[in-house]
Amino acid sequence: MRPDVALAFGVAAALANLAGAAAVARSARMGLKVIELTVAFSAGFLLALSMVAAIPAALARHPATAAPIILLGYLLVHLSQHTLTPHFHFGEETHAVSAHASRAALLGLLLHTFFDGVAIASGFLMGPSLGALFFTAIFLHKLPEGVTASSLVVASGGSFGRGYAAAAMLGMATILGVLVTAEIPVLNEYGLALASGVMLYVGASNLVPEFQAKRRWAIALAFFAGAGAFLVSDIVMRRVFGA
């Protein structure tokens, strides 16, 4: 797959960060409700993608070394978002937070969004089917990412304009991840395994806890629908691209 194709998908994913920020800036309650359902749907899609496609592909490429690298990807996100960061959760921030907590959370998100780009590029290096599936999963959770970034800035006393800027930074980190994957040998070789661990963490440890305690049938159905949508998409992609 040509590098410019992966870059185009990376830019499209990055724009979803701005769409999430727009929902916060406009106080679009209906939009935020839809994004809440998107969190559940994307969690199901991400978990299915990680376990059914990404991790098996990484293990097939590097049978002896992929597993610890997948674990490393998982641990890196936990370190950046929940160990070094005093306050972090996906979705709209509704309580006041300190400027330090906001900056720390955004720095943690930057590492994650960089690997969003690595995931897209690594997927397309493996083939158009896996690349498109990675893009879909990442695009879906980019919306709540944008909400998270923008609402954190606003909750710490910043303006909506700064909220947009924070979301734009996440988008640029994703584009950077796409651009450097093919150029940095370790990412070119092991980016898929690292991204698999990151995607597993985002789905299981970031997104699922956001709706686990909410007893709404719509959210539960969105989660299972996300997993089902991946399985259907995977079958369709394999038939279309023959891989």
C-alpha positions in Angstrom: 0.0 0.0 0.0 1.4 3.4 -1.0 2.5 5.6 2.0 0.3 8.5 0.9 -2.8 6.3 1.2 -2.0 5.6 4.9 -1.3 9.3 5.4 -4.7 10.2 3.9 -6.4 7.9 6.4 -4.3 9.3 9.2 -5.5 12.8 8.4 -9.1 11.7 8.3 -8.7 10.1 11.7 -7.1 13.3 13.1 -10.0 15.4 11.9 -12.3 13.3 14.2 -10.4 14.7 17.2 -11.6 18.2 16.1 -15.2 16.9 15.7 -15.1 15.8 19.3 -13.8 19.1 20.4 -16.6 20.9 18.5 -19.2 19.0 20.5 -17.7 20.4 23.7 -17.3 23.9 22.3 -20.9 24.1 21.2 -22.2 22.4 24.3 -23.9 20.0 21.9 -25.7 17.8 24.5 -27.2 15.5 21.8 -23.8 15.3 20.1 -22.2 14.3 23.4 -24.9 11.7 24.0 -24.1 10.2 20.6 -20.4 10.2 21.5 -21.2 8.4 24.7 -22.7 5.6 22.6 -19.7 5.8 20.3 -17.4 5.1 23.2 -19.2 1.8 23.8 -19.4 0.9 20.1 -15.7 1.7 19.6 -14.7 -0.3 22.7 -16.4 -3.4 21.2 -14.8 -2.8 17.8 -11.4 -2.2 19.3 -11.4 -5.3 21.5 -12.5 -7.5 18.6 -9.9 -6.0 16.3 -7.1 -6.5 18.9 -8.0 -10.1 19.7 -9.2 -11.4 16.3 -6.9 -9.6 13.9 -4.1 -7.4 15.2 -2.6 -9.6 17.9 -2.7 -12.8 15.7 -1.1 -10.8 12.8 1.6 -9.5 15.1 2.3 -13.0 16.5 2.4 -14.5 13.0 5.0 -11.9 11.9 7.2 -12.3 14.9 6.3 -15.5 16.7 9.1 -15.3 19.3 9.1 -11.6 20.1 5.7 -10.2 19.4 4.1 -11.1 22.7 6.4 -9.1 25.0 6.2 -6.2 22.6 2.4 -6.3 22.7 2.7 -6.3 26.5 5.1 -3.3 26.3 2.6 -1.3 24.3 -0.1 -2.1 26.8 2.1 -1.0 29.7 3.4 2.1 28.0 -0.2 3.5 27.8 -0.9 2.6 31.4 2.3 4.4 32.5 1.5 7.5 30.5 -2.2 7.7 31.3 -2.7 6.2 34.7 0.7 6.2 36.5 2.4 9.5 35.6 -1.0 11.2 35.1 -2.9 12.3 38.3 -6.3 12.5 36.6 -7.5 10.8 33.4 -10.6 9.3 31.9 -12.2 9.2 28.5 -15.2 11.3 27.7 -16.4 14.7 28.9 -14.7 16.1 31.9 -17.5 17.6 34.1 -15.4 18.5 37.2 -12.9 21.3 37.7 -9.3 20.0 37.3 -5.9 21.7 37.9 -3.9 23.0 34.9 -1.2 20.5 35.9 -3.6 17.6 35.8 -4.9 18.8 32.4 -1.5 19.1 30.9 -0.4 15.7 32.3 -3.5 14.0 30.9 -2.9 15.6 27.5 0.7 14.5 27.4 -0.5 10.9 28.2 -3.0 11.2 25.3 -0.3 12.4 22.9 1.6 9.1 23.3 -1.6 7.1 22.7 -2.5 9.2 19.7 1.0 8.8 18.2 0.5 5.1 18.3 -2.9 5.6 16.7 -0.9 6.7 13.7 1.6 3.9 14.0 -1.3 1.5 14.0 -2.8 2.9 10.8 0.5 2.8 9.0 1.4 -0.6 10.4 -1.9 -2.0 9.3 -1.6 -0.7 5.8 2.0 -2.1 5.6 0.4 -5.5 6.3 -2.3 -5.0 3.7 -5.3 -2.9 2.9 -7.7 -5.0 4.9 -6.0 -4.6 8.2 -5.2 -1.0 7.5 -8.8 -0.1 6.9 -9.9 -2.0 10.0 -7.4 -0.1 12.1 -8.5 3.2 10.6 -12.1 2.4 11.4 -11.4 1.5 15.0 -9.2 4.6 15.5 -11.6 7.0 13.8 -14.4 5.8 16.1 -12.5 6.5 19.3 -11.0 9.7 18.0 -14.4 11.4 18.7 -14.3 10.8 22.5 -10.6 11.6 22.4 -11.4 15.0 21.1 -14.1 15.4 23.8 -11.6 14.4 26.4 -8.9 16.8 25.3 -11.2 19.8 24.9 -13.2 19.3 28.0 -10.0 18.8 30.1 -8.7 22.2 28.9 -12.1 23.9 29.6 -12.4 22.2 33.0 -8.9 23.6 34.0 -10.0 27.2 33.1 -8.9 27.3 29.5 -10.9 28.7 26.6 -12.7 26.7 24.0 -10.1 27.9 21.5 -7.4 26.2 23.6 -9.6 23.1 23.7 -9.6 23.0 19.9 -5.8 23.5 19.9 -5.4 20.5 22.3 -7.5 18.3 20.1 -5.5 19.5 17.1 -2.3 18.5 18.8 -3.7 15.0 19.3 -4.5 14.9 15.6 -1.0 16.0 14.6 0.5 13.3 16.9 -1.5 10.7 14.9 -0.3 12.1 11.6 3.3 12.1 12.9 2.9 8.4 13.9 1.8 7.6 10.3 4.7 9.5 8.8 7.5 8.1 10.9 6.5 4.4 11.0 7.9 3.5 7.6 11.1 5.6 8.3 12.0 4.3 11.8 13.2 0.6 11.5 12.0 -0.5 14.9 8.5 0.9 14.2 8.5 -0.5 10.7 9.3 -3.9 12.1 7.5 -4.0 15.5 4.9 -1.2 15.1 2.1 -3.6 14.6 2.9 -5.5 17.9 3.2 -2.2 19.8 0.0 -0.8 18.3 -1.8 -4.1 19.2 -1.0 -3.6 22.8 -2.0 0.0 22.7 -5.3 -0.8 21.0 -6.0 -3.6 23.6 -5.4 -1.1 26.4 -7.6 1.6 24.9 -10.5 -0.8 24.4 -10.3 -2.8 27.6 -8.8 -0.3 30.1 -9.8 3.1 28.8 -13.2 2.8 27.1 -14.9 -0.1 28.8 -14.7 1.4 32.3 -16.3 4.6 31.0 -19.7 2.8 30.6 -19.3 -0.3 32.7 -21.4 1.0 35.5 -24.1 2.6 33.4 -27.2 0.4 33.3 -28.6 1.5 29.9 -29.6 -1.0 27.3 -28.5 1.4 24.5 -24.9 1.4 25.8 -24.8 -2.4 26.3 -26.2 -2.9 22.8 -23.7 -0.4 21.3 -20.8 -2.4 22.9 -21.9 -5.7 21.5 -22.8 -4.1 18.2 -19.3 -2.8 17.9 -17.8 -6.3 18.4 -20.3 -7.7 15.9 -19.5 -4.9 13.4 -15.8 -5.7 13.5 -16.5 -9.4 12.8 -18.7 -8.5 9.8 -16.2 -6.0 8.5 -13.4 -8.4 8.8 -15.2 -11.0 6.7 -16.1 -8.4 4.1 -12.5 -7.0 4.0 -11.1 -10.5 3.5 -13.4 -11.2 0.7 -12.8 -7.9 -1.0 -9.0 -7.8 -0.7 -8.4 -11.6 -0.5 -6.4 -11.5 2.7 
